[in-house]
Amino acid sequence: MGLTSQTAHAEGDMDRCISRQHQPTGVGLSRLPSAVHGLEPLVSLPSEGHLKLHSASSDCCSNWPSPTGDLTFLAGPYDPVNRRLYIWGFDRNGWIEVVEAGGTWVFGESGTIEPRLYEPADDIEDVTTIERSEILGVQFYGGHTAPHWLTGSQSYRVYQISGPEVSRVPELEAGRLDYVGDDLAAGFAVFAPAGASWGSSPEMLVWYDGAGIVMPPAGLPPLTGFCR
């Protein structure tokens, strides 16, 4: 599920694959600058709980507080429309705006993502990551809620993030579906049951157009797996 993919499969190619621009765990942060897909400046973690931007023209800015607090591990995806870089921490997700000011890249507004969702359900110390569908231009955030304080029960939630707007997708929640990647030939995002290995059972896949579950166009070649 964590294969790096490309979008180079143009129309007319014999193969049909699922493109996944971002690995599920995002890009690891350290003192060395890291590249995030779609973001021009590099990002580093110069000290715990702080972030820093780096570009060819400058090694900008003082350390900036991470929206996830003292424990910050990963970065991505980046939303180029709203210039939001999603940040993953130990027990929460956050976002931080990346803007260019006078030829220099700087951090802007930031915030955290609520509720905190967990996948798998019994691992309530690590929140699930946010992923970007390039073909739809939105982010998906799905997993189990924290155990209820009285009953211990958990619900499954799927959120679609479009710019600053966050909305639940009950249709995807009903099937406990996780974002898998983008079917470039069909033009839709692809989902599968949470935790499922769909490689030998492509019939379990579901296509989503940003508003609801749809059937992929007829006449397409069969899926071969993830794009390489």
C-alpha positions in Angstrom: 0.0 0.0 0.0 3.0 2.3 0.5 4.4 2.2 -3.0 5.5 5.6 -4.4 3.6 6.2 -7.7 3.8 8.4 -10.7 1.1 10.0 -12.9 2.9 9.3 -16.1 0.4 6.7 -17.4 -1.2 8.8 -20.1 -4.3 7.9 -22.1 -3.6 5.1 -24.5 -1.2 3.2 -22.3 -2.0 -0.5 -22.1 -1.6 -0.6 -18.3 -4.2 0.8 -16.0 -2.9 1.4 -12.5 -3.8 3.3 -9.3 -1.7 6.4 -8.7 -0.8 7.2 -5.1 1.3 10.4 -4.9 2.0 10.1 -1.2 3.0 7.2 0.9 0.5 6.6 3.8 3.1 7.7 6.3 4.0 11.0 4.6 7.6 12.3 4.4 9.8 11.9 7.4 11.1 15.0 9.1 14.6 15.4 10.6 17.3 18.1 10.9 18.1 17.5 7.2 15.7 19.3 4.7 13.1 17.0 3.2 11.1 17.4 -0.1 7.3 17.3 0.0 5.5 16.6 -3.3 4.2 19.8 -4.8 6.0 22.1 -2.4 8.9 24.2 -3.6 10.8 24.9 -0.3 12.2 22.0 1.6 11.1 21.3 5.2 13.2 20.3 8.2 12.7 19.7 11.9 15.6 21.7 13.4 14.5 21.0 17.0 11.6 19.1 18.5 8.3 20.8 18.1 9.6 23.3 15.5 9.7 23.5 11.7 11.9 25.3 9.2 11.8 26.1 5.5 14.7 25.9 3.1 14.9 27.0 -0.6 17.6 27.6 -3.2 17.5 31.4 -2.6 17.5 31.4 1.2 17.6 29.3 4.3 14.8 31.2 5.7 13.3 32.0 9.0 13.6 31.3 12.6 12.2 28.1 14.0 8.4 28.0 13.8 6.2 26.1 16.3 4.7 22.9 14.9 0.9 22.7 15.0 1.2 19.2 16.4 3.2 20.3 19.5 6.4 18.8 20.8 6.1 15.5 19.0 6.3 16.0 15.2 7.3 13.2 12.8 6.0 13.6 9.3 4.9 16.2 6.7 2.4 15.9 3.8 0.4 16.0 1.8 0.6 19.6 0.6 -2.5 21.3 -0.7 -1.4 23.7 -3.4 -4.8 25.4 -3.7 -4.8 26.7 -0.1 -1.1 26.3 0.4 -1.6 24.1 3.4 1.0 21.6 4.5 -0.4 18.9 6.7 1.8 17.8 9.6 1.6 14.5 11.5 2.4 14.2 15.2 2.2 11.5 17.8 -1.4 12.1 18.8 -2.8 14.7 16.4 -2.7 16.0 12.9 -2.3 19.7 12.0 -1.7 22.0 9.1 0.4 25.0 8.5 0.2 27.6 5.7 3.3 28.0 3.4 3.4 31.4 1.7 5.9 33.4 -0.4 6.6 36.9 0.8 9.1 39.1 -1.1 10.7 36.1 -2.7 11.1 34.3 0.6 9.1 31.3 1.8 7.5 31.7 5.2 5.0 29.8 7.4 1.7 31.5 8.0 -1.5 30.4 9.8 -1.7 27.0 11.4 -4.2 24.8 13.1 -5.0 21.2 14.2 -7.4 18.7 12.7 -10.3 17.3 14.8 -11.4 14.8 15.7 -8.4 12.6 16.2 -8.9 9.4 14.2 -7.1 6.1 14.7 -6.3 3.3 12.3 -6.2 0.5 13.3 -8.9 1.1 15.9 -7.0 -0.4 18.8 -4.0 1.9 18.3 -5.2 5.0 19.9 -1.8 6.6 20.4 -1.1 7.1 16.7 -3.5 9.2 14.6 -4.2 8.2 11.0 -2.6 10.4 8.4 -4.3 12.7 5.9 -3.9 11.9 2.2 -4.4 13.9 -1.0 -6.3 12.8 -4.1 -4.5 14.7 -6.9 -7.2 13.9 -9.4 -10.0 15.4 -7.3 -7.9 18.0 -5.6 -9.1 17.2 -2.1 -7.7 15.5 1.0 -9.2 12.5 2.8 -9.0 11.7 6.5 -10.5 8.5 7.7 -10.3 6.1 10.7 -11.9 5.2 14.0 -12.9 7.6 16.6 -11.5 7.4 20.1 -13.3 4.9 22.4 -16.4 6.2 24.0 -15.7 7.2 27.6 -18.5 5.0 28.9 -19.1 2.1 26.4 -15.7 1.9 24.8 -17.3 1.7 21.4 -15.8 3.3 18.3 -17.3 4.7 15.1 -15.7 4.9 11.7 -15.4 8.3 10.1 -14.3 9.6 6.7 -13.7 13.3 6.1 -13.2 15.1 2.9 -11.1 18.3 3.2 -11.5 20.8 0.4 -9.6 24.0 1.2 -10.7 25.1 4.7 -13.9 23.1 4.5 -14.1 19.7 6.3 -17.1 17.5 5.7 -18.1 13.9 6.5 -18.8 11.4 3.8 -21.5 9.0 5.2 -21.5 6.9 2.0 -17.8 6.0 2.5 -18.2 5.6 6.3 -21.0 3.1 5.8 -18.6 0.7 4.0 -15.7 1.6 6.4 -13.7 2.6 3.3 -10.1 3.9 3.1 -8.7 6.0 0.4 -6.4 3.8 -1.8 -5.3 6.2 -4.6 -6.5 7.6 -7.9 -7.6 5.7 -11.0 -6.2 8.1 -13.6 -7.9 6.4 -16.6 -11.3 6.6 -15.0 -10.8 10.0 -13.4 -11.9 9.0 -9.9 -10.5 8.4 -6.4 -10.5 4.7 -5.3 -11.4 3.3 -1.9 -11.3 -0.1 -0.4 -12.5 -1.6 3.0 -10.2 -0.5 5.8 -7.3 -2.9 6.3 -8.2 -5.0 3.2 -5.6 -6.3 0.7 -7.4 -5.7 -2.5 -4.6 -6.9 -4.8 -6.1 -10.3 -5.3 -9.7 -9.0 -5.1 -10.1 -5.9 -7.2 -13.9 -6.3 -7.0 -13.8 -4.9 -3.5 -12.7 -1.5 -4.8 -15.1 1.5 -4.9 -14.8 4.6 -7.1 -15.7 8.1 -5.8 -16.1 11.3 -7.8 -16.0 13.8 -4.9 -19.7 13.8 -4.4 -20.6 10.1 -4.2 -19.8 6.5 -5.2 -19.9 5.9 -8.9 -19.3 3.2 -11.5 -16.1 3.5 -13.5 -16.4 4.0 -17.2 -16.9 0.9 -19.3 -14.2 -0.4 -21.7 -11.2 0.3 -19.6 -8.4 -2.2 -19.2 -8.2 -4.1 -15.9 -6.3 -2.6 -13.0 -2.7 -4.0 -12.7 -2.0 -2.6 -9.2 -0.2 0.6 -8.1 1.6 2.8 -10.7 5.4 2.5 -10.5 
